[in-house]
Amino acid sequence: MKKRCGLLLCLLLCALLNSAPGGVSASATVFYRGVDLSYVNEMEDCGAVYRVNGQARDPYQIFADYGANLVRLRLWHTPTWTAYSTFDDVVRSLRRANALGMDVLLDFHYSDTWADPSHQTIPAAWAEITDLNDLGQALYQYTYDVLMALDALGLMPEMVQVGNEINSAILRAENTSGYPIDWERNAFLLNRAIQAVRDADAQSAESPRVMLHIAKPEEVEGWLLAATRAGVTDFDIVGISYYPGWSDHTIATTGNVIRQLRHRFDTEVMIVETAILDLRRRERKRGQHPGSQFPVGRVSRHPRRAAPVFDRSDADGLYERRPGRSILGTGLGLHAVPHSVGTGIALGKRHLLRLQPCERTAAGNRVPAIPLRLPGRGHAELSLCRGRLPA
């Protein structure tokens, strides 16, 4: 799903629409306002600059000032095509988040590249392992060692995602479908990853919560029924990817799905990836779109939903208040295709996103800064890559 999305940086639905700087107020419940900042280091290294009222600012600080309290960070096993989303890169990002008091959701992809329902490619380091017990041990040891290494640095994340969009079978050969799922194998591997988190928890002063992440609201309940029947029951949070361009659900019906999941599985639910564009009326009329979340050919599939807008009343439908329990709300996704990379901050009265891609060019021309209005706080500005992007 990532490879089909243009670079989208979407603020937690409703969380920042009416927030002012000053952090998150203390409360008996916790509503996470999340942002995936996995690309920030790379964007800054290639010259991206984030400004508020004309002044260059740390993007982590900008989000913290406007209420973000959770940072999601992607981790690949041993990528050979990028120097980012590695262990060292995650450490760099964790330190930035922790310095501002923001919690962290660590997203293990268990792959050397993007993992999603169509791609759960086993890391090259494990590709020759044929014995399931040995593979499970490799998965366990890797997860445990990463978490203990982070703990030794004082960087244990508050949440751990054991796999990314694991709708299909995990740790499989490239160019295989992953369906039907062999649940005996799949459950064994997932439980080994979960056990690693629990064992790291036992050795740490921190207690990371375990998340299972599934794409598309319409597929979550069926997947969880199969997983729990197969013995995958030791989890704390269900994470969902919700992209209107790839789902039959509206914002309102997604809220219904979340409520159903809470009650049926007695679990917290969090939207950890989303991309909801507010297309201009002119663009809707012309069937155009600023990005590839709603590709040509799919816009007409849901003509009335091609460009949803979002306000606080919508957010109320995505979660319910339950006294004495943490409230986990919706999250944020940031994605890129290989040939097009950009940066963005979107804080507006009714707009979640304004996007300008930065194309990979030999000339490395700088894209002019784009003004963005902040709610009651003047304007922000984003500047895109000044030089050629890293290969």
C-alpha positions in Angstrom: 0.0 0.0 0.0 2.9 2.4 0.7 4.3 2.2 -2.7 1.0 3.3 -4.2 0.8 6.3 -2.0 2.4 9.6 -2.7 4.3 11.1 0.2 1.6 11.9 2.7 2.1 13.5 6.1 -1.3 13.4 7.8 -1.9 14.7 11.3 -3.8 12.6 13.8 -7.4 13.0 12.8 -8.9 16.0 14.7 -6.0 16.0 17.2 -4.3 19.1 15.8 -7.2 20.7 14.0 -8.1 22.9 17.0 -5.0 22.4 19.2 -2.8 25.2 20.3 0.8 25.0 21.4 1.4 23.9 24.9 1.5 20.1 24.9 -1.1 17.6 26.0 -3.2 18.3 29.1 -3.1 15.7 31.9 -6.1 13.5 32.0 -7.3 10.3 33.5 -7.5 8.9 30.0 -5.0 9.1 27.2 -5.9 10.1 23.7 -2.8 9.7 21.5 -2.2 12.3 18.8 0.3 10.5 16.6 2.7 11.4 13.9 5.0 9.1 11.8 8.3 10.8 11.6 10.3 8.0 10.1 11.3 10.2 7.1 12.3 13.3 9.0 16.0 12.5 9.3 16.3 11.7 5.6 14.4 14.8 4.6 16.6 17.1 6.8 19.7 15.4 5.5 18.7 16.2 2.0 18.0 19.9 2.9 14.4 20.0 3.9 13.6 23.0 6.2 10.4 23.4 8.4 9.4 26.9 9.4 6.7 28.5 11.6 6.0 32.1 10.9 9.2 32.3 8.8 11.4 30.8 11.5 13.2 27.5 10.9 12.0 25.0 13.5 12.7 21.4 14.5 9.7 19.4 13.1 9.5 17.3 16.2 9.1 20.5 18.2 6.4 21.8 15.9 4.3 18.7 16.3 4.9 18.6 20.1 3.9 22.3 20.3 0.6 21.5 18.6 -0.3 18.5 20.7 1.4 15.5 19.2 2.2 13.0 21.9 3.1 9.9 20.0 5.8 9.3 17.3 5.7 6.2 15.1 9.1 5.0 13.8 9.7 2.4 11.2 12.4 -0.2 11.5 13.8 -2.4 8.7 16.0 -5.4 9.4 19.0 -4.9 7.2 18.1 -2.6 4.2 20.8 -2.4 1.5 19.0 0.3 -0.5 18.8 3.0 2.1 20.7 4.2 5.2 17.5 5.1 7.0 15.0 3.2 9.1 17.9 1.2 10.4 18.6 0.6 14.1 21.0 3.6 14.2 18.5 5.8 12.5 15.7 4.8 14.9 18.0 5.6 17.8 18.5 9.1 16.4 14.8 9.5 16.1 13.9 8.1 19.5 16.2 10.5 21.1 14.5 13.4 19.4 11.1 12.2 20.5 12.1 11.4 24.1 13.7 14.8 24.5 10.3 16.4 23.9 8.4 13.9 26.2 6.6 12.1 23.3 5.9 8.4 23.5 7.1 6.2 20.7 5.5 3.3 18.7 8.3 1.2 17.2 7.1 -0.4 14.0 9.0 -3.7 13.3 8.6 -4.5 9.6 10.4 -7.8 9.9 11.7 -7.2 6.4 14.6 -5.3 4.6 12.0 -3.2 2.8 8.4 -2.1 3.0 6.0 -4.7 4.5 2.3 -4.6 3.6 -0.5 -7.1 2.7 1.2 -7.9 -0.6 4.7 -7.9 0.6 6.0 -9.6 3.8 9.4 -10.5 2.4 11.6 -12.3 4.8 14.9 -10.5 5.7 17.8 -11.8 3.6 19.6 -12.8 6.8 16.9 -15.4 7.5 16.0 -16.4 4.0 17.9 -19.7 4.1 16.3 -20.8 7.4 14.0 -23.7 6.6 13.2 -25.0 10.1 10.3 -23.2 11.7 11.7 -23.4 15.2 14.9 -21.9 14.0 13.1 -19.1 12.2 11.0 -18.4 15.3 14.2 -18.2 17.4 15.8 -15.8 14.9 12.7 -13.6 15.1 12.6 -13.8 18.9 16.2 -13.0 19.3 16.2 -10.1 16.9 13.2 -8.5 18.5 14.5 -9.1 22.0 18.0 -7.8 21.2 16.7 -4.6 19.5 14.5 -3.8 22.5 17.2 -4.5 25.1 19.8 -2.5 23.1 17.3 0.4 23.1 16.6 -0.1 26.8 20.4 0.1 27.5 20.3 3.5 25.9 17.3 4.6 27.9 15.1 4.5 24.8 12.7 1.6 25.3 9.6 2.5 23.3 6.2 2.7 24.9 4.6 0.5 22.2 5.9 -2.2 19.9 4.3 -3.2 16.6 5.1 -6.8 15.7 4.9 -6.6 12.0 3.4 -4.0 9.6 0.1 -4.6 7.9 0.2 -8.3 8.6 -3.0 -9.3 6.7 -1.1 -12.1 4.9 1.4 -14.6 6.1 4.6 -13.0 7.5 8.3 -13.8 6.8 7.7 -15.4 3.4 9.6 -15.6 0.2 9.4 -12.6 -2.2 6.7 -12.7 -4.9 4.5 -15.1 -2.9 0.9 -14.2 -2.1 0.7 -15.1 1.5 -2.8 -16.5 1.1 -4.3 -18.7 2.4 -2.6 -18.1 5.7 -1.0 -21.1 7.4 -2.2 -20.2 10.8 -0.2 -22.8 12.7 3.0 -21.3 11.2 1.8 -17.7 11.4 0.6 -17.9 15.0 3.8 -19.5 16.1 5.9 -16.7 14.6 3.7 -13.9 15.9 3.7 -15.4 19.4 7.5 -15.7 19.3 7.7 -12.0 18.4 5.2 -11.1 21.2 7.1 -13.3 23.7 10.3 -11.3 22.9 8.6 -8.1 23.8 7.2 -9.5 27.0 10.7 -10.9 28.0 12.3 -7.5 27.2 9.6 -5.9 29.3 10.5 -8.2 32.2 14.1 -7.0 32.1 13.2 -3.3 31.8 11.8 -0.6 34.0 9.5 0.2 31.0 6.5 -1.9 29.9 6.0 -1.6 26.1 2.6 -2.5 24.9 2.2 -5.0 22.0 0.3 -4.0 18.9 -1.0 -6.1 16.0 -1.3 -4.0 12.8 -3.8 -4.9 10.1 -4.7 -2.9 6.9 -8.2 -2.0 5.9 -11.0 -1.8 8.5 -13.1 -4.4 6.6 -10.4 -7.0 7.1 -9.5 -6.6 10.7 -12.3 -8.5 12.5 -11.9 -11.6 10.3 -8.1 -11.6 10.7 -8.4 -11.3 14.5 -10.9 -14.1 14.7 -8.5 -16.4 12.9 -5.5 -15.2 14.8 -7.1 -15.6 18.3 -8.5 -19.0 17.4 -4.9 -20.0 16.4 -3.7 -18.8 19.8 -2.5 -15.2 19.2 -4.1 -13.6 22.2 -1.4 -11.8 24.1 -1.7 -8.3 22.6 -2.7 -5.0 24.0 -3.7 -2.9 21.0 -5.0 -3.4 17.5 -3.6 -1.0 14.9 -5.4 -0.3 11.6 -4.5 1.3 8.3 -7.4 3.3 7.0 -7.1 4.8 3.5 -10.4 5.8 2.0 -9.0 5.3 -1.5 -8.5 1.6 -0.7 -11.4 0.9 1.6 -15.1 0.7 1.3 -15.6 2.3 4.7 -16.4 6.0 5.4 -15.0 7.7 8.4 -18.3 7.1 10.2 -18.4 3.4 9.4 -14.8 3.0 10.4 -15.8 4.3 13.8 -18.4 1.5 13.9 -15.7 -1.0 13.1 -13.5 0.3 15.9 -16.4 0.0 18.5 -17.1 -3.5 17.3 -13.5 -4.5 17.7 -13.3 -3.0 21.2 -16.3 -4.9 22.4 -15.7 -8.2 20.7 -12.0 -8.5 21.5 -11.8 -6.3 24.6 -8.9 -4.4 23.2 -7.8 -0.9 22.5 -7.9 0.1 18.8 -5.8 2.7 17.1 -5.6 4.0 13.5 -1.9 4.0 12.9 -1.9 4.9 9.2 -4.3 7.1 7.3 -4.4 9.6 4.5 -7.5 11.7 4.0 -7.2 14.3 1.4 -9.3 17.4 1.1 -9.5 18.0 -2.6 -10.4 21.4 -3.8 -13.8 21.7 -5.6 -12.1 22.5 -8.8 -9.9 19.4 -8.5 -12.9 17.2 -7.8 -14.8 18.6 -10.8 -11.8 17.8 -13.0 -11.3 14.4 -11.4 -7.8 15.3 -10.4 -6.0 14.8 -7.1 -2.9 16.1 -5.3 -1.2 12.8 -4.8 -1.8 9.1 -5.5 -4.0 8.2 -2.6 -7.0 8.3 -4.9 -5.5 7.1 -8.2 -7.2 7.9 -11.5 -9.8 5.3 -12.1 -10.7 5.0 -8.5 -11.9 8.5 -7.9 -15.2 7.6 -9.6 -15.5 4.5 -7.5 -16.7 6.5 -4.6 -17.4 10.0 -6.1 -18.9 11.3 -2.9 -16.0 10.1 -0.7 -13.1 10.9 -3.0 -12.2 13.9 -0.8 -13.5 13.6 2.7 -13.0 16.4 5.2 -12.6 15.8 8.9 -13.5 17.8 12.0 -13.8 17.1 15.7 -17.2 15.6 15.5 -15.9 12.9 13.2 -13.2 12.1 15.7 -15.8 11.6 18.4 -17.2 8.8 16.3 -13.8 7.0 16.0 -13.4 6.2 19.7 -15.6 6.0 22.8 -14.8 7.1 26.3 -14.3 4.3 28.7 -13.6 5.3 32.3 -10.5 3.9 33.8 -9.0 2.8 30.5 -6.5 4.4 28.1 -8.1 5.9 25.0 -6.1 5.3 21.9 -7.2 7.4 19.0 -6.2 7.7 15.4 -2.7 7.8 14.1 -0.7 9.3 11.3 1.0 7.8 8.3 3.8 9.1 6.1 4.7 7.3 2.9 6.8 7.7 -0.2 7.2 6.1 -3.6 10.8 5.6 -4.7 10.9 8.4 -7.3 9.0 11.1 -5.5 9.7 12.4 -2.0 8.4 15.5 -0.2 7.8 17.0 3.2 4.8 18.5 4.7 3.1 19.8 7.8 -0.6 20.4 7.7 -2.4 22.1 10.5 -5.6 23.8 9.4 -9.2 24.5 10.4 -10.6 21.8 8.1 -7.6 20.6 6.2 -5.5 17.7 7.2 -3.0 17.9 4.4 -1.5 20.1 1.7 1.2 18.3 -0.3 3.9 19.3 -2.7 6.1 16.5 -3.9 9.8 16.9 -4.5 10.9 15.0 -7.6 14.2 13.3 -7.8 16.2 15.3 -10.3 19.8 15.6 -11.4 19.6 19.4 -11.2 18.4 19.3 -7.6 16.3 22.5 -8.1 14.9 23.8 -4.9 11.1 23.9 -4.7 9.7 27.2 -3.4 8.4 27.2 0.2 4.7 26.6 0.5 2.8 28.7 3.1 0.4 26.7 5.4 -2.0 28.3 7.9 -1.9 27.1 11.5 -5.1 27.3 13.6 -5.0 30.6 15.3 -1.2 30.8 15.1 -0.3 32.5 11.9 1.2 30.3 9.3 3.8 27.6 8.8 6.0 27.0 5.8 7.7 24.0 4.4 10.7 24.0 2.1 11.5 20.9 0.0 14.7 19.3 -1.0 17.4 21.8 -1.9 19.8 19.3 -3.4 19.7 15.9 -5.0 18.1 13.3 -2.8 20.3 10.4 -1.6 20.1 7.3 -3.8 
